[in-house]
C-alpha cells in the first residue's frame, strides 16, 4: 500500500467511525493533504478495494471499511499512549475516590466506560460470576438495524461467559484489541480487553461493540480505568 492509499484509507475509516455513512470519492478529494484529481482518487479506491480494505455496499454507494481495514488501522494508527481528554479522566478519577466496596467500585467503572464509549462492557469477577452493562448501546448502533447482525450478536452475548473466561486465562500486560474473525466471541464485533485487580477481585474488563468503533478512545478508556483500579 502506497502512502496516498494509506492516507485515503485512514480518512475513510475515521469518517465512517464517526458517521457510519459510506464515503464517496467526491468527499475524499477535499480531505487529502495533497491536491489530487477525482480520477486519481477513484483509481486509488479501486486499488484499495481490490486489496480487500474497502467495499461498496451498493453499486451507487460510497466505500465502507472492511475487517482488514480496521485491523490495519489498529496496527498502524492506534496510539497506545494517548491520554483521554481532561473531562473523561476526571469522571473516572471521581469513581476511584468513591468510598465504596471494591466490587461496587469495579461495577461503577464498567458503567462509566459503557456511558463514555456508548458500547457494552463486561467485567469478570470469577468463573460464571460476570457483570454486564451498556449492552443496549450496541443494539442502538446503526449497523445493528440489520436483523441478521442482531441475531448474531444476541447469540454471542448468550455465550459470553464461556468465551470471556477463556480470555481471562490469557496473560497480557496492555489492553488487547480483537477485531472481527479474530474476536473469540463473534465475528461481527470487536473487543478491547484488559486485566484488572482490585483487592481480592481480579479478572478482565471487556469493552464490546461493532467493528465500527472508536478504537483510540475505547483503548484509552479501558487502559485508564484499569490503571486507576490497580
DRENKE-634055 format. One line per field, with one value per residue: residue number from 1; x, z, y of N, C-alpha, C, CB in turn; residue in three letters. Coordinates in nm, 2 decimals. Glycine has a CB too. Layout:
% DRENKE-634055
i = (NUM:...)
nu = (X:...)
nw = (Z:...)
nv = (Y:...)
cau = (X:...)
caw = (Z:...)
cav = (Y:...)
cu = (X:...)
cw = (Z:...)
cv = (Y:...)
cbu = (X:...)
cbw = (Z:...)
cbv = (Y:...)
aa = (ALA:...)
% end
This chain:
% DRENKE-634055
i = (1:2:3:4:5:6:7:8:9:10:11:12:13:14:15:16:17:18:19:20:21:22:23:24:25:26:27:28:29:30:31:32:33:34:35:36:37:38:39:40:41:42:43:44:45:46:47:48:49:50:51:52:53:54:55:56:57:58:59:60:61:62:63:64:65:66:67:68:69:70:71:72:73:74:75:76:77:78:79:80:81:82:83:84:85:86:87:88:89:90:91:92:93:94:95:96:97:98:99:100:101:102:103:104:105:106:107:108:109:110:111:112:113:114:115:116:117:118:119:120:121:122:123:124:125:126:127:128:129:130:131:132:133:134:135:136:137:138:139:140:141:142:143:144:145:146:147:148:149:150:151:152:153:154:155:156:157:158:159:160:161:162:163:164:165:166:167:168:169:170:171:172:173:174:175:176:177:178:179:180:181:182:183:184:185:186:187:188:189:190:191:192:193:194:195:196:197:198:199:200:201:202:203:204:205:206:207:208:209:210:211:212:213:214:215:216:217:218:219:220:221:222:223:224:225:226:227:228:229:230)
nu = (0.08:0.07:0.17:-0.02:-0.25:-0.27:-0.32:-0.57:-0.72:-0.72:-0.86:-1.11:-1.18:-1.17:-1.38:-1.60:-1.62:-1.71:-1.95:-2.09:-2.15:-2.13:-1.84:-1.80:-1.61:-1.59:-1.62:-1.38:-1.18:-1.15:-1.04:-0.78:-0.43:-0.26:-0.31:-0.53:-0.66:-1.00:-1.02:-0.78:-0.81:-1.03:-0.91:-0.72:-0.90:-1.01:-0.79:-0.75:-0.99:-0.96:-0.76:-0.89:-0.95:-1.16:-1.51:-1.80:-2.12:-2.34:-2.39:-2.41:-2.32:-2.10:-1.77:-1.69:-1.52:-1.35:-1.31:-1.04:-0.94:-0.99:-0.83:-0.58:-0.58:-0.58:-0.33:-0.16:-0.23:-0.33:-0.26:-0.11:-0.04:-0.18:-0.37:-0.68:-0.93:-0.94:-1.19:-1.30:-1.10:-1.13:-1.39:-1.35:-1.16:-1.31:-1.46:-1.27:-1.22:-1.44:-1.59:-1.65:-1.75:-1.52:-1.61:-1.84:-1.73:-1.58:-1.78:-1.90:-1.70:-1.72:-1.98:-1.93:-1.74:-1.90:-2.09:-1.93:-1.82:-2.03:-2.08:-2.10:-2.01:-1.83:-1.75:-1.54:-1.55:-1.51:-1.51:-1.81:-1.92:-2.01:-2.04:-2.25:-2.30:-2.45:-2.52:-2.74:-2.65:-2.50:-2.69:-2.82:-2.66:-2.60:-2.54:-2.66:-2.92:-2.97:-3.12:-3.01:-2.75:-2.82:-2.94:-2.71:-2.53:-2.68:-2.67:-2.40:-2.38:-2.52:-2.33:-2.12:-2.01:-1.86:-1.67:-1.54:-1.43:-1.23:-1.05:-0.98:-0.79:-0.57:-0.24:-0.16:-0.01:-0.10:-0.38:-0.57:-0.68:-0.94:-1.06:-1.34:-1.31:-1.10:-1.19:-1.27:-1.53:-1.72:-1.77:-1.88:-1.82:-1.61:-1.36:-1.22:-0.99:-0.87:-0.67:-0.75:-0.70:-0.83:-0.81:-0.94:-1.05:-1.01:-0.98:-1.11:-1.17:-1.39:-1.46:-1.72:-1.83:-1.95:-1.75:-1.71:-1.60:-1.48:-1.17:-0.94:-1.03:-1.17:-0.97:-0.81:-0.99:-1.03:-0.77:-0.70:-0.89:-0.83:-0.58:-0.64:-0.78:-0.60)
nw = (0.00:-0.10:0.02:-0.03:-0.06:0.20:0.34:0.23:0.31:0.59:0.62:0.52:0.72:0.96:0.91:0.86:1.11:1.26:1.14:1.02:0.75:0.41:0.22:-0.04:-0.34:-0.41:-0.17:-0.05:-0.21:-0.12:0.12:0.13:0.19:-0.01:-0.34:-0.54:-0.83:-0.90:-1.06:-1.00:-0.73:-0.75:-0.88:-0.69:-0.49:-0.62:-0.62:-0.34:-0.29:-0.44:-0.29:-0.07:0.14:0.15:0.05:-0.16:-0.05:-0.21:-0.57:-0.64:-0.42:-0.17:-0.03:0.22:0.51:0.56:0.76:0.74:0.70:0.94:1.11:1.00:1.06:1.34:1.39:1.28:1.33:1.59:1.88:2.15:2.38:2.40:2.58:2.76:2.72:2.94:3.08:3.06:3.20:3.45:3.52:3.55:3.75:3.96:4.03:4.13:4.37:4.52:4.82:4.87:4.85:4.70:4.49:4.41:4.32:4.10:3.93:3.89:3.75:3.51:3.43:3.38:3.17:2.97:2.94:2.84:2.62:2.47:2.42:2.49:2.80:2.98:3.29:3.45:3.75:3.87:3.76:3.59:3.72:3.64:3.52:3.34:3.14:2.96:2.72:2.56:2.43:2.22:2.05:1.96:1.77:1.43:1.25:1.35:1.28:1.10:1.08:1.08:1.19:1.45:1.54:1.53:1.71:1.94:1.99:2.04:2.28:2.45:2.48:2.61:2.87:2.87:2.66:2.74:2.97:2.88:2.77:3.01:3.10:2.96:2.94:2.94:2.92:2.85:2.71:2.49:2.15:1.97:1.66:1.45:1.28:1.43:1.68:1.97:2.06:1.86:1.51:1.41:1.56:1.78:2.04:2.32:2.55:2.89:3.17:3.52:3.87:4.19:4.52:4.66:4.42:4.09:3.73:3.41:3.21:2.96:2.67:2.45:2.11:1.78:1.48:1.37:1.56:1.79:1.82:1.93:2.14:2.30:2.36:2.52:2.73:2.85:2.93:3.10:3.31:3.42:3.51:3.71:3.88:3.98)
nv = (-0.12:0.22:0.55:0.74:0.58:0.48:0.72:0.78:0.56:0.58:0.82:0.74:0.54:0.69:0.88:0.71:0.57:0.78:0.87:0.66:0.63:0.54:0.64:0.87:0.92:1.19:1.33:1.26:1.39:1.66:1.62:1.53:1.58:1.65:1.79:1.62:1.47:1.39:1.16:1.02:0.97:0.79:0.58:0.50:0.42:0.20:0.03:-0.01:-0.14:-0.37:-0.49:-0.56:-0.39:-0.20:-0.18:-0.16:-0.12:-0.10:-0.06:0.21:0.33:0.49:0.40:0.15:0.06:-0.26:-0.55:-0.61:-0.36:-0.22:-0.37:-0.31:-0.03:-0.03:-0.15:0.03:0.29:0.33:0.50:0.40:0.52:0.75:0.99:1.01:1.28:1.57:1.59:1.33:1.18:1.30:1.22:0.94:0.94:1.04:0.82:0.64:0.77:0.72:0.62:0.32:-0.03:-0.27:-0.43:-0.30:-0.06:-0.15:-0.22:0.03:0.16:0.01:0.08:0.35:0.34:0.22:0.42:0.64:0.54:0.45:0.18:-0.17:-0.33:-0.57:-0.73:-0.96:-1.14:-1.39:-1.73:-1.78:-1.57:-1.29:-0.95:-0.74:-0.44:-0.17:-0.30:-0.25:-0.02:-0.12:-0.23:-0.01:0.10:0.21:-0.01:-0.23:-0.22:-0.40:-0.70:-0.96:-0.92:-0.85:-1.09:-1.25:-1.12:-1.14:-1.41:-1.43:-1.29:-1.46:-1.66:-1.54:-1.56:-1.81:-1.77:-1.53:-1.61:-1.77:-1.58:-1.46:-1.64:-1.58:-1.42:-1.08:-0.77:-0.52:-0.35:-0.55:-0.57:-0.72:-0.80:-0.86:-1.16:-1.24:-1.21:-1.37:-1.40:-1.36:-1.28:-1.04:-0.82:-0.62:-0.64:-0.48:-0.55:-0.59:-0.69:-0.66:-0.58:-0.55:-0.53:-0.82:-0.90:-1.00:-1.00:-0.96:-0.66:-0.61:-0.44:-0.41:-0.40:-0.29:-0.35:-0.11:0.11:0.35:0.31:0.43:0.60:0.41:0.22:0.38:0.44:0.19:0.12:0.34:0.31:0.06:0.12:0.31:0.14:-0.03)
cau = (0.00:0.15:0.14:-0.15:-0.36:-0.28:-0.40:-0.71:-0.79:-0.74:-0.97:-1.24:-1.21:-1.21:-1.51:-1.70:-1.64:-1.78:-2.09:-2.15:-2.20:-2.03:-1.76:-1.79:-1.48:-1.60:-1.59:-1.24:-1.10:-1.12:-0.99:-0.64:-0.33:-0.21:-0.42:-0.54:-0.77:-1.10:-0.98:-0.67:-0.88:-1.11:-0.81:-0.67:-1.01:-1.03:-0.68:-0.79:-1.10:-0.90:-0.68:-0.98:-0.96:-1.29:-1.61:-1.92:-2.24:-2.43:-2.32:-2.40:-2.28:-1.96:-1.69:-1.70:-1.41:-1.37:-1.24:-0.90:-0.91:-0.99:-0.71:-0.47:-0.59:-0.53:-0.19:-0.07:-0.26:-0.37:-0.16:-0.14:0.00:-0.26:-0.45:-0.82:-0.94:-0.95:-1.32:-1.31:-1.02:-1.19:-1.50:-1.30:-1.09:-1.41:-1.50:-1.16:-1.22:-1.56:-1.58:-1.75:-1.69:-1.44:-1.69:-1.93:-1.64:-1.54:-1.91:-1.92:-1.61:-1.78:-2.09:-1.88:-1.68:-2.01:-2.15:-1.84:-1.79:-2.15:-2.07:-2.13:-1.89:-1.85:-1.64:-1.54:-1.50:-1.47:-1.58:-1.96:-1.96:-1.97:-2.13:-2.27:-2.37:-2.45:-2.54:-2.84:-2.58:-2.46:-2.80:-2.86:-2.57:-2.67:-2.52:-2.75:-3.06:-2.97:-3.17:-2.91:-2.65:-2.88:-2.94:-2.57:-2.48:-2.76:-2.61:-2.27:-2.40:-2.56:-2.21:-2.01:-1.95:-1.76:-1.57:-1.46:-1.34:-1.11:-0.96:-0.93:-0.68:-0.45:-0.16:-0.13:0.03:-0.16:-0.51:-0.57:-0.79:-0.97:-1.15:-1.40:-1.29:-1.00:-1.26:-1.31:-1.68:-1.80:-1.70:-1.94:-1.80:-1.48:-1.34:-1.10:-0.99:-0.75:-0.69:-0.75:-0.70:-0.86:-0.83:-0.95:-1.11:-0.93:-1.05:-1.09:-1.28:-1.40:-1.55:-1.78:-1.91:-1.93:-1.62:-1.70:-1.59:-1.37:-1.06:-0.85:-1.09:-1.20:-0.85:-0.77:-1.08:-1.01:-0.64:-0.70:-0.97:-0.75:-0.47:-0.70:-0.83:-0.48)
caw = (0.00:-0.10:0.12:-0.07:-0.02:0.35:0.38:0.19:0.40:0.72:0.61:0.51:0.84:1.06:0.88:0.88:1.25:1.31:1.08:0.97:0.62:0.30:0.17:-0.18:-0.38:-0.42:-0.04:-0.02:-0.28:-0.04:0.25:0.12:0.22:-0.14:-0.44:-0.62:-0.91:-0.87:-1.13:-0.93:-0.61:-0.79:-0.91:-0.56:-0.42:-0.68:-0.57:-0.21:-0.29:-0.49:-0.19:0.04:0.25:0.14:-0.04:-0.19:-0.02:-0.33:-0.68:-0.65:-0.28:-0.14:0.02:0.36:0.55:0.59:0.88:0.72:0.71:1.08:1.16:0.96:1.13:1.48:1.39:1.23:1.37:1.73:1.97:2.28:2.49:2.40:2.70:2.75:2.75:3.08:3.13:3.07:3.30:3.58:3.55:3.60:3.88:4.07:4.07:4.21:4.50:4.59:4.94:4.85:4.84:4.58:4.38:4.36:4.25:3.97:3.85:3.86:3.64:3.39:3.39:3.32:3.04:2.88:2.91:2.77:2.49:2.41:2.39:2.60:2.89:3.07:3.39:3.52:3.89:3.88:3.66:3.60:3.81:3.55:3.53:3.21:3.14:2.84:2.60:2.48:2.35:2.10:1.96:1.91:1.67:1.30:1.18:1.41:1.22:1.02:1.17:1.09:1.28:1.58:1.58:1.55:1.83:2.06:2.02:2.10:2.42:2.52:2.52:2.65:2.99:2.84:2.58:2.81:3.07:2.80:2.77:3.15:3.12:2.89:3.00:2.86:3.01:2.80:2.65:2.36:2.06:1.89:1.56:1.36:1.28:1.54:1.81:2.02:2.09:1.74:1.40:1.37:1.66:1.83:2.18:2.38:2.68:2.97:3.31:3.63:4.00:4.30:4.64:4.63:4.29:3.97:3.62:3.29:3.17:2.81:2.60:2.33:2.02:1.64:1.43:1.36:1.69:1.81:1.89:2.00:2.27:2.37:2.42:2.63:2.84:2.92:2.99:3.21:3.41:3.49:3.59:3.83:3.97:4.04)
cav = (0.00:0.34:0.65:0.80:0.49:0.48:0.84:0.76:0.45:0.64:0.92:0.66:0.48:0.80:0.94:0.60:0.55:0.90:0.90:0.53:0.65:0.51:0.76:0.89:0.98:1.34:1.38:1.24:1.48:1.77:1.58:1.49:1.69:1.70:1.81:1.51:1.47:1.29:1.03:0.96:0.92:0.67:0.47:0.45:0.35:0.07:-0.05:-0.05:-0.24:-0.50:-0.55:-0.61:-0.29:-0.13:-0.23:-0.08:-0.20:-0.10:-0.01:0.36:0.39:0.51:0.29:0.12:-0.02:-0.40:-0.60:-0.60:-0.22:-0.19:-0.43:-0.22:0.09:-0.05:-0.19:0.14:0.43:0.34:0.55:0.33:0.61:0.87:1.00:1.06:1.42:1.60:1.56:1.18:1.14:1.34:1.13:0.81:0.96:1.05:0.68:0.59:0.83:0.68:0.53:0.21:-0.17:-0.28:-0.49:-0.19:0.04:-0.21:-0.21:0.17:0.18:-0.05:0.16:0.48:0.31:0.20:0.55:0.72:0.47:0.41:0.04:-0.26:-0.36:-0.69:-0.75:-1.09:-1.15:-1.52:-1.81:-1.77:-1.45:-1.18:-0.83:-0.67:-0.31:-0.10:-0.38:-0.18:0.07:-0.19:-0.25:0.12:0.14:0.20:-0.13:-0.33:-0.22:-0.53:-0.81:-1.07:-0.88:-0.85:-1.23:-1.30:-1.06:-1.19:-1.54:-1.40:-1.25:-1.58:-1.74:-1.45:-1.61:-1.91:-1.71:-1.43:-1.68:-1.82:-1.46:-1.45:-1.73:-1.53:-1.32:-0.97:-0.65:-0.40:-0.38:-0.62:-0.55:-0.83:-0.75:-0.95:-1.30:-1.27:-1.19:-1.50:-1.41:-1.34:-1.21:-0.92:-0.72:-0.61:-0.64:-0.42:-0.63:-0.57:-0.75:-0.57:-0.64:-0.46:-0.61:-0.97:-0.92:-0.98:-1.06:-0.87:-0.57:-0.62:-0.34:-0.49:-0.31:-0.32:-0.32:0.04:0.17:0.45:0.23:0.52:0.64:0.29:0.16:0.47:0.42:0.06:0.13:0.43:0.25:-0.04:0.19:0.37:0.03:-0.11)
cu = (0.09:0.10:0.00:-0.27:-0.38:-0.35:-0.54:-0.79:-0.81:-0.85:-1.11:-1.28:-1.25:-1.35:-1.62:-1.73:-1.73:-1.93:-2.16:-2.21:-2.09:-1.97:-1.75:-1.65:-1.48:-1.57:-1.44:-1.14:-1.06:-1.06:-0.84:-0.55:-0.28:-0.33:-0.42:-0.66:-0.87:-1.07:-0.88:-0.73:-0.96:-1.02:-0.76:-0.77:-1.03:-0.91:-0.70:-0.90:-1.05:-0.82:-0.76:-0.99:-1.09:-1.38:-1.72:-2.04:-2.34:-2.35:-2.30:-2.35:-2.14:-1.89:-1.71:-1.58:-1.44:-1.30:-1.09:-0.85:-0.90:-0.87:-0.59:-0.46:-0.54:-0.38:-0.10:-0.10:-0.31:-0.25:-0.19:-0.11:-0.09:-0.36:-0.59:-0.82:-0.96:-1.08:-1.34:-1.23:-1.07:-1.30:-1.46:-1.23:-1.19:-1.46:-1.40:-1.17:-1.34:-1.53:-1.69:-1.68:-1.63:-1.53:-1.78:-1.85:-1.61:-1.67:-1.93:-1.82:-1.66:-1.89:-2.04:-1.81:-1.79:-2.07:-2.06:-1.81:-1.91:-2.15:-2.11:-2.00:-1.93:-1.72:-1.65:-1.49:-1.45:-1.54:-1.73:-2.00:-1.92:-2.08:-2.13:-2.34:-2.36:-2.47:-2.64:-2.77:-2.54:-2.57:-2.86:-2.77:-2.63:-2.66:-2.62:-2.90:-3.08:-3.01:-3.08:-2.80:-2.70:-2.89:-2.81:-2.52:-2.55:-2.71:-2.48:-2.28:-2.44:-2.44:-2.09:-1.94:-1.84:-1.64:-1.48:-1.38:-1.22:-1.00:-0.90:-0.81:-0.55:-0.37:-0.13:-0.11:-0.01:-0.29:-0.49:-0.70:-0.82:-1.08:-1.20:-1.37:-1.18:-1.06:-1.31:-1.46:-1.77:-1.74:-1.77:-1.91:-1.65:-1.47:-1.21:-1.09:-0.86:-0.78:-0.68:-0.74:-0.73:-0.89:-0.83:-1.01:-1.01:-1.00:-1.02:-1.21:-1.28:-1.51:-1.59:-1.85:-1.89:-1.79:-1.60:-1.71:-1.47:-1.26:-0.97:-0.90:-1.12:-1.08:-0.80:-0.86:-1.05:-0.87:-0.64:-0.78:-0.90:-0.64:-0.52:-0.75:-0.71:-0.43)
cw = (0.00:0.00:0.09:-0.03:0.13:0.40:0.35:0.28:0.54:0.72:0.60:0.65:0.95:1.03:0.90:1.03:1.31:1.27:1.03:0.83:0.51:0.25:0.02:-0.22:-0.38:-0.28:-0.01:-0.09:-0.20:0.09:0.25:0.14:0.08:-0.24:-0.53:-0.70:-0.87:-0.94:-1.06:-0.80:-0.64:-0.82:-0.78:-0.48:-0.48:-0.63:-0.43:-0.20:-0.34:-0.38:-0.06:0.16:0.26:0.05:-0.06:-0.15:-0.13:-0.45:-0.68:-0.52:-0.28:-0.08:0.17:0.40:0.58:0.72:0.86:0.73:0.86:1.15:1.12:1.04:1.28:1.49:1.35:1.28:1.52:1.81:2.11:2.40:2.50:2.52:2.67:2.76:2.90:3.15:3.16:3.19:3.44:3.62:3.61:3.74:4.00:4.12:4.16:4.36:4.58:4.71:4.93:4.84:4.71:4.46:4.32:4.28:4.11:3.88:3.81:3.75:3.51:3.34:3.32:3.19:2.94:2.84:2.82:2.63:2.40:2.35:2.51:2.68:2.97:3.16:3.44:3.66:3.92:3.77:3.69:3.70:3.73:3.56:3.39:3.23:3.00:2.71:2.51:2.39:2.22:2.00:1.90:1.80:1.53:1.23:1.23:1.38:1.13:1.11:1.19:1.19:1.43:1.63:1.61:1.69:1.96:2.09:2.08:2.25:2.51:2.56:2.57:2.77:2.96:2.77:2.66:2.92:3.00:2.79:2.90:3.17:3.05:2.97:2.90:2.95:2.95:2.73:2.52:2.28:1.97:1.79:1.47:1.38:1.39:1.68:1.86:2.04:1.97:1.64:1.36:1.46:1.70:1.98:2.21:2.52:2.76:3.11:3.41:3.76:4.11:4.42:4.61:4.49:4.18:3.85:3.50:3.27:3.01:2.76:2.47:2.24:1.88:1.60:1.40:1.49:1.70:1.89:1.97:2.14:2.36:2.44:2.54:2.75:2.92:3.00:3.12:3.33:3.49:3.57:3.72:3.93:4.04:4.16)
cv = (0.12:0.44:0.71:0.71:0.48:0.60:0.83:0.67:0.51:0.74:0.85:0.60:0.58:0.85:0.83:0.57:0.66:0.90:0.77:0.55:0.62:0.64:0.76:0.95:1.13:1.40:1.37:1.34:1.60:1.74:1.54:1.61:1.74:1.71:1.70:1.51:1.37:1.15:0.95:0.90:0.79:0.55:0.41:0.37:0.21:-0.03:-0.10:-0.15:-0.37:-0.57:-0.59:-0.51:-0.22:-0.21:-0.14:-0.16:-0.20:-0.03:0.14:0.42:0.42:0.39:0.28:0.04:-0.17:-0.43:-0.58:-0.45:-0.18:-0.25:-0.35:-0.09:0.08:-0.08:-0.07:0.27:0.44:0.38:0.49:0.41:0.74:0.87:1.04:1.21:1.44:1.57:1.41:1.13:1.18:1.25:1.00:0.83:0.98:0.92:0.62:0.64:0.79:0.59:0.42:0.08:-0.19:-0.33:-0.38:-0.09:-0.02:-0.19:-0.07:0.21:0.13:0.03:0.29:0.45:0.29:0.33:0.64:0.67:0.45:0.27:-0.04:-0.29:-0.48:-0.70:-0.89:-1.07:-1.29:-1.60:-1.81:-1.66:-1.33:-1.07:-0.77:-0.54:-0.25:-0.18:-0.32:-0.07:0.01:-0.19:-0.12:0.17:0.12:0.06:-0.24:-0.31:-0.34:-0.64:-0.93:-1.04:-0.89:-1.00:-1.28:-1.24:-1.11:-1.33:-1.53:-1.37:-1.37:-1.67:-1.66:-1.51:-1.71:-1.85:-1.61:-1.50:-1.73:-1.70:-1.44:-1.53:-1.68:-1.43:-1.21:-0.85:-0.52:-0.44:-0.45:-0.59:-0.67:-0.79:-0.86:-1.09:-1.34:-1.25:-1.32:-1.52:-1.40:-1.25:-1.08:-0.80:-0.72:-0.60:-0.56:-0.47:-0.60:-0.64:-0.64:-0.65:-0.53:-0.54:-0.76:-1.00:-0.90:-1.05:-0.97:-0.77:-0.58:-0.52:-0.41:-0.39:-0.36:-0.30:-0.17:0.11:0.27:0.38:0.31:0.55:0.52:0.22:0.25:0.45:0.30:0.07:0.22:0.38:0.15:0.02:0.25:0.26:-0.03:-0.04)
cbu = (-0.10:0.15:0.25:-0.16:-0.33:-0.14:-0.34:-0.72:-0.70:-0.61:-0.95:-1.22:-1.09:-1.11:-1.52:-1.66:-1.50:-1.72:-2.07:-2.25:-2.25:-2.09:-1.63:-1.90:-1.44:-1.74:-1.67:-1.20:-1.17:-1.25:-1.07:-0.62:-0.22:-0.11:-0.40:-0.53:-0.73:-1.24:-0.94:-0.56:-0.98:-1.20:-0.70:-0.62:-1.14:-1.02:-0.55:-0.83:-1.21:-0.82:-0.57:-0.94:-0.85:-1.27:-1.66:-1.92:-2.30:-2.56:-2.39:-2.54:-2.32:-1.94:-1.55:-1.84:-1.34:-1.31:-1.27:-0.87:-1.02:-1.12:-0.70:-0.48:-0.74:-0.61:-0.17:-0.09:-0.37:-0.42:-0.16:-0.06:0.14:-0.34:-0.39:-0.91:-1.05:-0.92:-1.43:-1.28:-0.88:-1.23:-1.59:-1.20:-1.00:-1.53:-1.53:-1.03:-1.23:-1.65:-1.59:-1.83:-1.80:-1.33:-1.78:-2.00:-1.51:-1.50:-2.03:-1.89:-1.47:-1.83:-2.18:-1.78:-1.60:-2.11:-2.18:-1.71:-1.71:-2.19:-1.92:-2.19:-1.85:-1.86:-1.65:-1.46:-1.62:-1.49:-1.53:-2.01:-1.89:-1.96:-2.09:-2.35:-2.31:-2.32:-2.59:-2.95:-2.45:-2.40:-2.92:-2.87:-2.43:-2.61:-2.38:-2.73:-3.08:-2.83:-3.31:-2.85:-2.59:-3.03:-3.01:-2.48:-2.49:-2.91:-2.61:-2.20:-2.51:-2.65:-2.17:-2.06:-2.05:-1.82:-1.63:-1.55:-1.43:-1.15:-1.04:-1.04:-0.72:-0.50:-0.02:-0.23:0.18:-0.07:-0.60:-0.55:-0.77:-1.02:-1.07:-1.36:-1.24:-0.88:-1.37:-1.24:-1.71:-1.94:-1.69:-2.09:-1.89:-1.41:-1.33:-1.10:-1.00:-0.72:-0.58:-0.88:-0.57:-0.97:-0.96:-1.04:-1.23:-0.79:-1.20:-1.08:-1.25:-1.45:-1.48:-1.87:-1.86:-2.03:-1.59:-1.82:-1.58:-1.41:-0.98:-0.81:-1.22:-1.28:-0.74:-0.76:-1.23:-1.01:-0.54:-0.76:-1.10:-0.69:-0.41:-0.82:-0.90:-0.37)
cbw = (0.12:-0.24:0.13:-0.22:-0.08:0.41:0.31:0.05:0.40:0.77:0.48:0.41:0.89:1.05:0.73:0.81:1.32:1.27:0.97:1.07:0.59:0.19:0.24:-0.23:-0.52:-0.47:0.07:-0.06:-0.41:-0.02:0.31:-0.01:0.30:-0.20:-0.51:-0.53:-1.06:-0.92:-1.27:-0.89:-0.55:-0.92:-1.00:-0.48:-0.43:-0.84:-0.58:-0.12:-0.39:-0.61:-0.15:0.08:0.24:0.10:0.01:-0.34:0.11:-0.30:-0.81:-0.68:-0.18:-0.05:-0.02:0.39:0.68:0.47:0.91:0.57:0.64:1.15:1.11:0.81:1.14:1.55:1.29:1.08:1.29:1.78:1.97:2.29:2.48:2.27:2.80:2.85:2.66:3.10:3.04:2.94:3.29:3.56:3.43:3.50:3.87:4.01:3.95:4.15:4.49:4.50:5.08:4.72:4.87:4.61:4.44:4.48:4.33:3.99:3.93:3.98:3.67:3.43:3.50:3.42:3.06:2.94:3.04:2.84:2.51:2.29:2.34:2.55:2.98:2.98:3.50:3.44:3.99:4.02:3.65:3.64:3.95:3.41:3.64:3.11:3.25:2.83:2.64:2.56:2.42:2.13:2.03:2.02:1.68:1.21:1.19:1.56:1.15:0.95:1.13:0.95:1.25:1.58:1.47:1.44:1.83:2.02:1.89:2.03:2.43:2.43:2.40:2.69:3.08:2.76:2.46:2.87:3.13:2.66:2.72:3.25:3.06:2.76:3.05:2.76:3.03:2.69:2.63:2.37:1.98:1.97:1.47:1.22:1.15:1.52:1.80:2.14:2.20:1.79:1.28:1.36:1.78:1.77:2.24:2.38:2.65:2.99:3.33:3.64:4.04:4.26:4.71:4.74:4.27:3.99:3.64:3.16:3.21:2.78:2.58:2.38:2.03:1.56:1.30:1.26:1.81:1.89:1.78:1.93:2.24:2.29:2.31:2.59:2.78:2.83:2.89:3.17:3.36:3.39:3.50:3.80:3.89:3.93)
cbv = (0.00:0.40:0.75:0.84:0.35:0.48:0.96:0.71:0.33:0.71:1.01:0.55:0.40:0.91:0.98:0.48:0.55:1.03:0.99:0.49:0.80:0.43:0.76:0.98:0.92:1.38:1.29:1.10:1.53:1.85:1.46:1.42:1.63:1.60:1.95:1.38:1.46:1.34:1.06:1.06:1.02:0.70:0.52:0.57:0.43:0.08:0.03:0.08:-0.19:-0.47:-0.45:-0.74:-0.19:0.02:-0.37:-0.03:-0.14:-0.02:-0.05:0.41:0.28:0.63:0.30:0.04:0.04:-0.49:-0.75:-0.64:-0.13:-0.24:-0.58:-0.19:0.14:-0.17:-0.30:0.14:0.48:0.20:0.70:0.20:0.66:0.88:1.11:0.99:1.49:1.75:1.61:1.11:1.20:1.49:1.11:0.75:1.08:1.13:0.59:0.63:0.98:0.60:0.62:0.23:-0.27:-0.38:-0.61:-0.12:0.06:-0.36:-0.26:0.26:0.12:-0.20:0.20:0.54:0.18:0.11:0.62:0.74:0.34:0.51:0.01:-0.39:-0.24:-0.82:-0.64:-1.19:-1.11:-1.58:-1.95:-1.91:-1.46:-1.22:-0.73:-0.76:-0.22:-0.04:-0.52:-0.11:0.12:-0.33:-0.33:0.22:0.06:0.30:-0.18:-0.34:-0.08:-0.55:-0.85:-1.10:-0.74:-0.79:-1.31:-1.25:-0.91:-1.20:-1.63:-1.29:-1.14:-1.66:-1.83:-1.31:-1.68:-2.02:-1.65:-1.32:-1.80:-1.87:-1.34:-1.48:-1.87:-1.47:-1.38:-0.94:-0.65:-0.33:-0.26:-0.77:-0.42:-0.96:-0.65:-0.91:-1.35:-1.17:-1.08:-1.54:-1.31:-1.28:-1.30:-0.93:-0.73:-0.48:-0.78:-0.26:-0.78:-0.42:-0.86:-0.48:-0.72:-0.36:-0.56:-1.03:-0.82:-1.04:-1.07:-0.96:-0.42:-0.77:-0.20:-0.60:-0.17:-0.24:-0.40:0.09:0.06:0.58:0.15:0.65:0.71:0.19:0.16:0.61:0.41:-0.06:0.18:0.56:0.19:-0.15:0.31:0.46:-0.07:-0.12)
aa = (UNK:UNK:UNK:UNK:UNK:UNK:UNK:UNK:UNK:UNK:UNK:UNK:UNK:UNK:UNK:UNK:UNK:UNK:UNK:UNK:UNK:UNK:UNK:UNK:UNK:UNK:UNK:UNK:UNK:UNK:UNK:UNK:UNK:UNK:UNK:UNK:UNK:UNK:UNK:UNK:UNK:UNK:UNK:UNK:UNK:UNK:UNK:UNK:UNK:UNK:UNK:UNK:UNK:UNK:UNK:UNK:UNK:UNK:UNK:UNK:UNK:UNK:UNK:UNK:UNK:UNK:UNK:UNK:UNK:UNK:UNK:UNK:UNK:UNK:UNK:UNK:UNK:UNK:UNK:UNK:UNK:UNK:UNK:UNK:UNK:UNK:UNK:UNK:UNK:UNK:UNK:UNK:UNK:UNK:UNK:UNK:UNK:UNK:UNK:UNK:UNK:UNK:UNK:UNK:UNK:UNK:UNK:UNK:UNK:UNK:UNK:UNK:UNK:UNK:UNK:UNK:UNK:UNK:UNK:UNK:UNK:UNK:UNK:UNK:UNK:UNK:UNK:UNK:UNK:UNK:UNK:UNK:UNK:UNK:UNK:UNK:UNK:UNK:UNK:UNK:UNK:UNK:UNK:UNK:UNK:UNK:UNK:UNK:UNK:UNK:UNK:UNK:UNK:UNK:UNK:UNK:UNK:UNK:UNK:UNK:UNK:UNK:UNK:UNK:UNK:UNK:UNK:UNK:UNK:UNK:UNK:UNK:UNK:UNK:UNK:UNK:UNK:UNK:UNK:UNK:UNK:UNK:UNK:UNK:UNK:UNK:UNK:UNK:UNK:UNK:UNK:UNK:UNK:UNK:UNK:UNK:UNK:UNK:UNK:UNK:UNK:UNK:UNK:UNK:UNK:UNK:UNK:UNK:UNK:UNK:UNK:UNK:UNK:UNK:UNK:UNK:UNK:UNK:UNK:UNK:UNK:UNK:UNK:UNK:UNK:UNK:UNK:UNK:UNK:UNK)
% end
